[in-house]
């Protein structure tokens, strides 16, 4: 899979995330990449909504993992502050990655060797030649 989608507002980016969350299945791992301020948290809020999560969703920058209960559990990782893969081991990530919930991992490229082969990679990008609210969202998954 290699698909590209465009959104033109935070509302559209959140709605796209919600659509992805509605399609999510237990045991899936989603890797979310993009520069700071590109809209990863907006996407994640929509994703959580798609899993019927009603809690307020925030980026787990300082806690590394936030857990939410919905149709399926959502395990939201932010590994930006992880300095090495050994540090990731301390989170017990394998229990999450190979469990019954859905994992959404921000900055997953920093721990790429630990990510399951069948993970879905989502990249969110701005294009400053277009509108400030424009986002290009690319989905990739190894076949």
N, CA, C and O atoms as a DFTB+ gen file, in Angstrom:
572 C
 N C O
     1  1       0.846      -1.179       0.000
     2  2       0.000       0.000       0.000
     3  2       0.889       1.239       0.000
     4  3       1.874       1.313       0.735
     5  1       0.537       2.181      -0.810
     6  2       1.193       3.483      -0.835
     7  2       0.156       4.472      -1.352
     8  3      -0.046       4.599      -2.560
     9  1      -0.503       5.174      -0.425
    10  2      -1.592       6.075      -0.791
    11  2      -1.316       7.475      -0.267
    12  3      -0.648       7.655       0.752
    13  1      -1.847       8.469      -0.985
    14  2      -1.672       9.870      -0.596
    15  2      -3.043      10.540      -0.512
    16  3      -3.919      10.308      -1.345
    17  1      -3.203      11.375       0.515
    18  2      -4.452      12.100       0.734
    19  2      -4.116      13.548       1.061
    20  3      -3.064      13.837       1.632
    21  1      -5.002      14.443       0.701
    22  2      -4.810      15.861       0.998
    23  2      -5.944      16.343       1.893
    24  3      -7.106      15.988       1.695
    25  1      -5.584      17.160       2.884
    26  2      -6.587      17.832       3.701
    27  2      -6.290      19.328       3.659
    28  3      -5.150      19.747       3.459
    29  1      -7.342      20.123       3.854
    30  2      -7.208      21.575       3.691
    31  2      -7.580      22.358       4.948
    32  3      -7.684      23.585       4.915
    33  1      -7.783      21.634       6.072
    34  2      -8.081      22.302       7.334
    35  2      -7.838      21.309       8.468
    36  3      -7.800      20.100       8.238
    37  1      -7.673      21.813       9.690
    38  2      -7.551      20.908      10.830
    39  2      -8.781      19.998      10.965
    40  3      -8.654      18.840      11.364
    41  1      -9.955      20.512      10.638
    42  2     -11.182      19.709      10.712
    43  2     -11.092      18.523       9.756
    44  3     -11.476      17.408      10.110
    45  1     -10.582      18.762       8.541
    46  2     -10.428      17.673       7.570
    47  2      -9.357      16.681       8.013
    48  3      -9.513      15.474       7.827
    49  1      -8.269      17.183       8.597
    50  2      -7.210      16.293       9.079
    51  2      -7.740      15.406      10.200
    52  3      -7.455      14.210      10.238
    53  1      -8.509      15.992      11.108
    54  2      -9.106      15.211      12.195
    55  2     -10.098      14.193      11.642
    56  3     -10.140      13.053      12.106
    57  1     -10.892      14.594      10.660
    58  2     -11.877      13.684      10.058
    59  2     -11.178      12.513       9.367
    60  3     -11.657      11.380       9.419
    61  1     -10.043      12.788       8.720
    62  2      -9.283      11.705       8.093
    63  2      -8.766      10.739       9.155
    64  3      -8.822       9.523       8.974
    65  1      -8.263      11.282      10.260
    66  2      -7.824      10.436      11.373
    67  2      -8.975       9.590      11.908
    68  3      -8.797       8.412      12.216
    69  1     -10.154      10.195      12.016
    70  2     -11.324       9.456      12.503
    71  2     -11.657       8.293      11.575
    72  3     -11.970       7.195      12.035
    73  1     -11.590       8.536      10.276
    74  2     -11.843       7.471       9.295
    75  2     -10.848       6.325       9.485
    76  3     -11.230       5.156       9.437
    77  1      -9.574       6.659       9.699
    78  2      -8.549       5.640       9.937
    79  2      -8.832       4.865      11.227
    80  3      -8.678       3.645      11.274
    81  1      -9.249       5.593      12.277
    82  2      -9.564       4.941      13.546
    83  2     -10.738       3.990      13.427
    84  3     -10.734       2.925      14.044
    85  1     -11.743       4.354      12.647
    86  2     -12.906       3.480      12.457
    87  2     -12.512       2.167      11.778
    88  3     -13.117       1.125      12.032
    89  1     -11.500       2.223      10.919
    90  2     -11.046       1.039      10.184
    91  2     -10.006       0.217      10.960
    92  3      -9.678      -0.897      10.553
    93  1      -9.489       0.752      12.064
    94  2      -8.421       0.081      12.817
    95  2      -8.915      -1.222      13.433
    96  3     -10.069      -1.357      13.842
    97  1      -7.988      -2.173      13.479
    98  2      -8.284      -3.492      14.049
    99  2      -7.301      -3.786      15.182
   100  3      -6.200      -3.237      15.223
   101  1      -7.709      -4.646      16.085
   102  2      -6.861      -5.039      17.208
   103  2      -5.525      -5.574      16.697
   104  3      -5.474      -6.341      15.735
   105  1      -4.457      -5.158      17.351
   106  2      -3.128      -5.626      17.013
   107  2      -2.407      -4.791      15.967
   108  3      -1.248      -5.069      15.658
   109  1      -3.062      -3.774      15.413
   110  2      -2.402      -2.958      14.400
   111  2      -1.505      -1.911      15.055
   112  3      -1.796      -1.391      16.132
   113  1      -0.409      -1.624      14.365
   114  2       0.526      -0.587      14.794
   115  2       0.595       0.453      13.679
   116  3       0.856       0.127      12.521
   117  1       0.357       1.700      14.048
   118  2       0.431       2.836      13.129
   119  2       1.592       3.706      13.564
   120  3       1.719       4.031      14.745
   121  1       2.439       4.085      12.622
   122  2       3.596       4.928      12.897
   123  2       3.330       6.293      12.290
   124  3       3.095       6.408      11.087
   125  1       3.367       7.322      13.116
   126  2       2.993       8.665      12.696
   127  2       4.220       9.567      12.681
   128  3       4.857       9.788      13.711
   129  1       4.541      10.084      11.496
   130  2       5.726      10.932      11.328
   131  2       5.339      12.294      10.784
   132  3       4.337      12.442      10.084
   133  1       6.143      13.273      11.115
   134  2       5.949      14.625      10.606
   135  2       6.650      15.603      11.519
   136  3       6.880      15.317      12.694
   137  1       6.988      16.755      10.978
   138  2       7.677      17.782      11.753
   139  2       6.818      18.252      12.926
   140  3       5.609      18.023      12.958
   141  1       7.457      18.907      13.877
   142  2       6.732      19.515      14.987
   143  2       5.703      20.497      14.441
   144  3       6.008      21.274      13.535
   145  1       4.499      20.471      14.978
   146  2       3.465      21.422      14.593
   147  2       2.769      21.130      13.282
   148  3       2.041      21.978      12.767
   149  1       2.982      19.933      12.727
   150  2       2.398      19.620      11.426
   151  2       0.958      19.105      11.533
   152  3       0.235      19.078      10.537
   153  1       0.541      18.696      12.735
   154  2      -0.835      18.232      12.895
   155  2      -0.970      16.785      13.334
   156  3      -2.036      16.188      13.183
   157  1       0.101      16.213      13.876
   158  2       0.030      14.822      14.323
   159  2      -0.990      14.642      15.444
   160  3      -1.713      13.646      15.473
   161  1      -1.050      15.595      16.359
   162  2      -2.010      15.486      17.465
   163  2      -3.433      15.679      16.962
   164  3      -4.351      15.028      17.460
   165  1      -3.634      16.549      15.999
   166  2      -4.964      16.737      15.400
   167  2      -5.419      15.423      14.761
   168  3      -6.556      14.991      14.953
   169  1      -4.520      14.793      13.998
   170  2      -4.817      13.503      13.393
   171  2      -5.159      12.477      14.473
   172  3      -6.132      11.734      14.346
   173  1      -4.349      12.442      15.538
   174  2      -4.529      11.463      16.611
   175  2      -5.860      11.651      17.327
   176  3      -6.510      10.668      17.682
   177  1      -6.274      12.889      17.543
   178  2      -7.581      13.141      18.166
   179  2      -8.694      12.538      17.319
   180  3      -9.626      11.935      17.850
   181  1      -8.597      12.698      16.003
   182  2      -9.580      12.091      15.116
   183  2      -9.517      10.577      15.158
   184  3     -10.550       9.908      15.187
   185  1      -8.303      10.033      15.163
   186  2      -8.110       8.589      15.225
   187  2      -8.786       8.022      16.468
   188  3      -9.482       7.009      16.401
   189  1      -8.573       8.684      17.603
   190  2      -9.195       8.253      18.856
   191  2     -10.716       8.330      18.760
   192  3     -11.414       7.437      19.241
   193  1     -11.222       9.369      18.155
   194  2     -12.665       9.509      17.976
   195  2     -13.207       8.326      17.155
   196  3     -14.295       7.819      17.431
   197  1     -12.447       7.898      16.159
   198  2     -12.831       6.752      15.345
   199  2     -12.854       5.451      16.116
   200  3     -13.506       4.492      15.703
   201  1     -12.146       5.410      17.235
   202  2     -12.161       4.248      18.129
   203  2     -13.187       4.426      19.248
   204  3     -13.203       3.649      20.202
   205  1     -14.039       5.438      19.136
   206  2     -15.077       5.740      20.133
   207  2     -14.490       6.113      21.493
   208  3     -15.067       5.798      22.534
   209  1     -13.360       6.775      21.477
   210  2     -12.727       7.255      22.704
   211  2     -13.245       8.663      22.967
   212  3     -13.196       9.530      22.095
   213  1     -13.739       8.876      24.175
   214  2     -14.325      10.175      24.511
   215  2     -13.396      11.031      25.372
   216  3     -13.655      12.219      25.567
   217  1     -12.317      10.439      25.888
   218  2     -11.361      11.194      26.706
   219  2     -10.652      12.250      25.865
   220  3     -10.555      12.125      24.644
   221  1     -10.159      13.290      26.530
   222  2      -9.349      14.318      25.869
   223  2      -7.994      13.701      25.522
   224  3      -7.318      13.153      26.392
   225  1      -7.605      13.788      24.270
   226  2      -6.361      13.192      23.791
   227  2      -5.282      14.267      23.713
   228  3      -5.486      15.334      23.133
   229  1      -4.129      13.963      24.309
   230  2      -2.980      14.866      24.256
   231  2      -1.757      14.066      23.824
   232  3      -1.764      12.836      23.856
   233  1      -0.722      14.765      23.426
   234  2       0.513      14.092      23.053
   235  2       1.249      13.660      24.317
   236  3       1.420      14.461      25.236
   237  1       1.687      12.402      24.373
   238  2       2.366      11.893      25.573
   239  2       3.856      12.190      25.587
   240  3       4.656      11.314      25.914
   241  1       4.236      13.398      25.241
   242  2       5.647      13.756      25.092
   243  2       6.478      13.428      26.331
   244  3       7.604      12.947      26.206
   245  1       5.947      13.677      27.505
   246  2       6.743      13.455      28.713
   247  2       6.462      12.124      29.382
   248  3       7.272      11.665      30.188
   249  1       5.339      11.488      29.074
   250  2       5.013      10.203      29.680
   251  2       5.353       9.031      28.770
   252  3       5.381       7.891      29.234
   253  1       5.607       9.271      27.517
   254  2       5.929       8.317      26.460
   255  2       4.697       7.536      25.989
   256  3       4.527       7.356      24.783
   257  1       3.829       7.066      26.900
   258  2       2.640       6.315      26.474
   259  2       1.405       6.842      27.205
   260  3       1.399       6.967      28.430
   261  1       0.370       7.145      26.442
   262  2      -0.953       7.406      27.007
   263  2      -1.865       6.271      26.575
   264  3      -1.823       5.834      25.425
   265  1      -2.690       5.795      27.500
   266  2      -3.630       4.711      27.209
   267  2      -5.047       5.252      27.266
   268  3      -5.406       5.999      28.176
   269  1      -5.850       4.863      26.276
   270  2      -7.246       5.296      26.196
   271  2      -8.126       4.077      25.942
   272  3      -7.739       3.157      25.222
   273  1      -9.311       4.083      26.540
   274  2     -10.266       2.992      26.337
   275  2     -11.371       3.431      25.403
   276  3     -11.950       4.505      25.570
   277  1     -11.660       2.602      24.422
   278  2     -12.744       2.838      23.477
   279  2     -13.202       1.508      22.922
   280  3     -13.148       0.491      23.614
   281  1     -13.654       1.505      21.673
   282  2     -14.033       0.255      21.005
   283  2     -12.881      -0.747      21.097
   284  3     -13.089      -1.942      21.306
   285  1     -11.681      -0.236      20.938
   286  2     -10.433      -0.960      21.177
   287  2      -9.553      -0.047      22.017
   288  3      -9.669       1.174      21.910
   289  1      -8.680      -0.602      22.847
   290  2      -7.742       0.266      23.563
   291  2      -6.799       0.942      22.571
   292  3      -6.383       0.332      21.586
   293  1      -6.468       2.193      22.835
   294  2      -5.489       2.925      22.037
   295  2      -4.284       3.189      22.919
   296  3      -4.404       3.735      24.016
   297  1      -3.112       2.790      22.420
   298  2      -1.855       3.039      23.100
   299  2      -1.090       4.050      22.255
   300  3      -0.560       3.724      21.193
   301  1      -1.046       5.277      22.747
   302  2      -0.464       6.395      22.008
   303  2       0.938       6.658      22.538
   304  3       1.104       7.146      23.656
   305  1       1.940       6.337      21.738
   306  2       3.340       6.522      22.098
   307  2       3.863       7.814      21.483
   308  3       3.475       8.181      20.374
   309  1       4.738       8.494      22.199
   310  2       5.527       9.581      21.631
   311  2       6.963       9.284      22.026
   312  3       7.348       9.484      23.179
   313  1       7.755       8.809      21.077
   314  2       9.118       8.370      21.390
   315  2      10.170       9.429      21.049
   316  3      11.355       9.116      20.931
   317  1       9.735      10.671      20.894
   318  2      10.639      11.767      20.555
   319  2      11.793      11.870      21.559
   320  3      12.922      12.169      21.171
   321  1      11.523      11.629      22.820
   322  2      12.535      11.786      23.865
   323  2      13.285      10.488      24.182
   324  3      14.132      10.469      25.076
   325  1      12.987       9.420      23.469
   326  2      13.717       8.158      23.649
   327  2      15.079       8.319      22.977
   328  3      15.156       8.694      21.807
   329  1      16.137       8.040      23.708
   330  2      17.475       8.279      23.158
   331  2      18.072       7.038      22.499
   332  3      19.020       7.144      21.720
   333  1      17.513       5.844      22.811
   334  2      18.033       4.624      22.192
   335  2      16.971       3.531      22.288
   336  3      16.021       3.634      23.064
   337  1      17.150       2.495      21.493
   338  2      16.168       1.416      21.486
   339  2      16.102       0.704      22.830
   340  3      15.040       0.212      23.213
   341  1      17.216       0.639      23.552
   342  2      17.212      -0.003      24.869
   343  2      16.261       0.729      25.821
   344  3      15.610       0.102      26.657
   345  1      16.185       2.043      25.691
   346  2      15.279       2.827      26.526
   347  2      13.823       2.475      26.209
   348  3      12.965       2.500      27.092
   349  1      13.557       2.152      24.963
   350  2      12.210       1.752      24.552
   351  2      11.816       0.440      25.223
   352  3      10.645       0.216      25.527
   353  1      12.803      -0.422      25.451
   354  2      12.542      -1.703      26.121
   355  2      11.904      -1.477      27.494
   356  3      11.059      -2.261      27.927
   357  1      12.308      -0.410      28.173
   358  2      11.788      -0.114      29.511
   359  2      10.301       0.214      29.509
   360  3       9.659       0.163      30.558
   361  1       9.747       0.547      28.358
   362  2       8.315       0.881      28.284
   363  2       7.430      -0.360      28.229
   364  3       6.216      -0.271      28.416
   365  1       8.048      -1.531      27.967
   366  2       7.251      -2.742      27.778
   367  2       6.496      -2.713      26.459
   368  3       5.415      -3.288      26.333
   369  1       7.079      -2.038      25.483
   370  2       6.408      -1.809      24.201
   371  2       5.890      -3.091      23.547
   372  3       4.852      -3.061      22.886
   373  1       6.590      -4.217      23.717
   374  2       6.162      -5.458      23.058
   375  2       4.768      -5.887      23.498
   376  3       3.988      -6.398      22.694
   377  1       4.457      -5.681      24.769
   378  2       3.113      -6.024      25.256
   379  2       2.052      -5.198      24.545
   380  3       0.947      -5.680      24.298
   381  1       2.382      -3.967      24.221
   382  2       1.453      -3.092      23.508
   383  2       1.407      -3.443      22.021
   384  3       0.328      -3.608      21.451
   385  1       2.588      -3.558      21.394
   386  2       2.656      -3.808      19.953
   387  2       1.995      -5.123      19.569
   388  3       1.403      -5.227      18.494
   389  1       2.086      -6.122      20.427
   390  2       1.570      -7.450      20.091
   391  2       0.375      -7.814      20.962
   392  3       0.101      -8.992      21.192
   393  1      -0.339      -6.790      21.448
   394  2      -1.506      -7.004      22.297
   395  2      -2.803      -6.881      21.521
   396  3      -2.826      -7.008      20.297
   397  1      -3.871      -6.636      22.241
   398  2      -5.218      -6.593      21.668
   399  2      -5.697      -5.182      21.344
   400  3      -6.826      -4.997      20.889
   401  1      -4.855      -4.204      21.572
   402  2      -5.237      -2.828      21.274
   403  2      -4.651      -2.359      19.961
   404  3      -4.152      -3.149      19.160
   405  1      -4.723      -1.053      19.760
   406  2      -4.158      -0.404      18.581
   407  2      -3.063       0.546      19.081
   408  3      -3.277       1.296      20.033
   409  1      -1.905       0.510      18.442
   410  2      -0.806       1.394      18.819
   411  2      -0.640       2.480      17.768
   412  3      -0.682       2.221      16.565
   413  1      -0.451       3.690      18.248
   414  2      -0.131       4.827      17.391
   415  2       1.174       5.393      17.934
   416  3       1.218       5.887      19.060
   417  1       2.238       5.322      17.137
   418  2       3.576       5.678      17.597
   419  2       4.074       6.914      16.847
   420  3       4.359       6.858      15.651
   421  1       4.172       8.028      17.571
   422  2       4.735       9.243      16.982
   423  2       6.258       9.162      17.042
   424  3       6.827       8.679      18.020
   425  1       6.904       9.639      15.989
   426  2       8.355       9.638      15.851
   427  2       8.913       8.213      15.784
   428  3      10.030       7.962      16.238
   429  1       8.148       7.293      15.226
   430  2       8.535       5.881      15.172
   431  2       9.841       5.648      14.426
   432  3      10.521       4.649      14.662
   433  1      10.198       6.565      13.523
   434  2      11.446       6.397      12.784
   435  2      12.653       6.350      13.715
   436  3      13.708       5.850      13.325
   437  1      12.518       6.864      14.944
   438  2      13.617       6.839      15.913
   439  2      13.857       5.452      16.497
   440  3      14.929       5.181      17.037
   441  1      12.858       4.569      16.391
   442  2      12.976       3.193      16.904
   443  2      12.554       2.205      15.816
   444  3      11.948       1.172      16.100
   445  1      12.880       2.533      14.592
   446  2      12.402       1.784      13.428
   447  2      12.645       0.276      13.519
   448  3      11.798      -0.511      13.096
   449  1      13.775      -0.128      14.057
   450  2      14.090      -1.563      14.118
   451  2      13.171      -2.334      15.061
   452  3      13.111      -3.561      14.988
   453  1      12.456      -1.642      15.940
   454  2      11.546      -2.305      16.884
   455  2      10.107      -2.387      16.362
   456  3       9.271      -3.081      16.941
   457  1       9.828      -1.684      15.280
   458  2       8.470      -1.600      14.753
   459  2       8.143      -2.877      13.976
   460  3       8.962      -3.334      13.179
   461  1       6.958      -3.460      14.195
   462  2       6.580      -4.666      13.447
   463  2       6.587      -4.420      11.933
   464  3       6.276      -3.327      11.461
   465  1       6.945      -5.450      11.203
   466  2       7.062      -5.378       9.734
   467  2       5.777      -4.901       9.070
   468  3       5.833      -4.187       8.069
   469  1       4.614      -5.285       9.611
   470  2       3.339      -4.967       8.962
   471  2       2.718      -3.646       9.432
   472  3       1.547      -3.377       9.165
   473  1       3.502      -2.833      10.127
   474  2       2.997      -1.535      10.607
   475  2       2.586      -0.654       9.433
   476  3       3.112      -0.784       8.327
   477  1       1.645       0.237       9.689
   478  2       1.206       1.220       8.707
   479  2       1.890       2.538       9.052
   480  3       1.743       3.053      10.161
   481  1       2.634       3.075       8.096
   482  2       3.380       4.316       8.297
   483  2       2.568       5.472       7.734
   484  3       2.155       5.445       6.575
   485  1       2.342       6.488       8.560
   486  2       1.571       7.669       8.175
   487  2       2.491       8.878       8.305
   488  3       3.028       9.148       9.380
   489  1       2.667       9.601       7.204
   490  2       3.476      10.816       7.221
   491  2       2.574      12.006       6.944
   492  3       1.815      12.007       5.975
   493  1       2.659      13.022       7.803
   494  2       1.885      14.243       7.635
   495  2       2.872      15.353       7.288
   496  3       3.852      15.571       8.001
   497  1       2.604      16.053       6.184
   498  2       3.498      17.115       5.725
   499  2       2.710      18.366       5.376
   500  3       1.572      18.297       4.913
   501  1       3.338      19.506       5.606
   502  2       2.805      20.785       5.132
   503  2       3.399      21.067       3.762
   504  3       4.446      20.529       3.405
   505  1       2.730      21.906       3.006
   506  2       3.277      22.411       1.752
   507  2       3.036      23.910       1.764
   508  3       1.922      24.373       1.519
   509  1       4.082      24.659       2.050
   510  2       3.937      26.106       2.234
   511  2       3.624      26.838       0.932
   512  3       3.271      28.017       0.963
   513  1       3.748      26.160      -0.214
   514  2       3.357      26.792      -1.472
   515  2       1.841      26.758      -1.638
   516  3       1.282      27.431      -2.504
   517  1       1.191      25.966      -0.797
   518  2      -0.271      25.911      -0.811
   519  2      -0.757      26.735       0.372
   520  3      -0.162      27.770       0.673
   521  1      -1.788      26.326       1.034
   522  2      -2.364      27.039       2.170
   523  2      -1.696      26.611       3.476
   524  3      -1.155      25.507       3.550
   525  1      -1.721      27.455       4.504
   526  2      -1.153      27.095       5.814
   527  2      -1.813      25.859       6.416
   528  3      -1.176      25.119       7.165
   529  1      -3.086      25.632       6.093
   530  2      -3.813      24.496       6.660
   531  2      -3.744      23.245       5.797
   532  3      -4.277      22.203       6.178
   533  1      -3.096      23.331       4.642
   534  2      -2.974      22.179       3.745
   535  2      -2.057      21.124       4.365
   536  3      -1.011      21.450       4.927
   537  1      -2.465      19.845       4.256
   538  2      -1.627      18.730       4.694
   539  2      -1.650      17.640       3.636
   540  3      -2.698      17.331       3.069
   541  1      -0.482      17.061       3.375
   542  2      -0.380      15.878       2.544
   543  2      -0.139      14.721       3.511
   544  3       0.826      14.725       4.275
   545  1      -1.027      13.736       3.464
   546  2      -0.928      12.580       4.353
   547  2      -0.636      11.357       3.483
   548  3      -1.414      11.020       2.590
   549  1       0.482      10.701       3.752
   550  2       0.899       9.526       2.985
   551  2       0.821       8.293       3.872
   552  3       1.319       8.290       4.997
   553  1       0.188       7.244       3.350
   554  2       0.100       5.958       4.047
   555  2       0.966       4.940       3.312
   556  3       0.878       4.819       2.090
   557  1       1.793       4.213       4.041
   558  2       2.623       3.159       3.459
   559  2       2.580       1.928       4.352
   560  3       2.583       2.018       5.580
   561  1       2.539       0.787       3.695
   562  2       2.627      -0.475       4.425
   563  2       3.377      -1.463       3.550
   564  3       3.127      -1.566       2.349
   565  1       4.300      -2.189       4.169
   566  2       5.041      -3.218       3.431
   567  2       4.071      -4.322       3.021
   568  3       3.198      -4.714       3.795
   569  1       4.233      -4.811       1.809
   570  2       3.370      -5.907       1.339
   571  2       3.889      -7.246       1.758
   572  3       3.282      -8.269       1.443
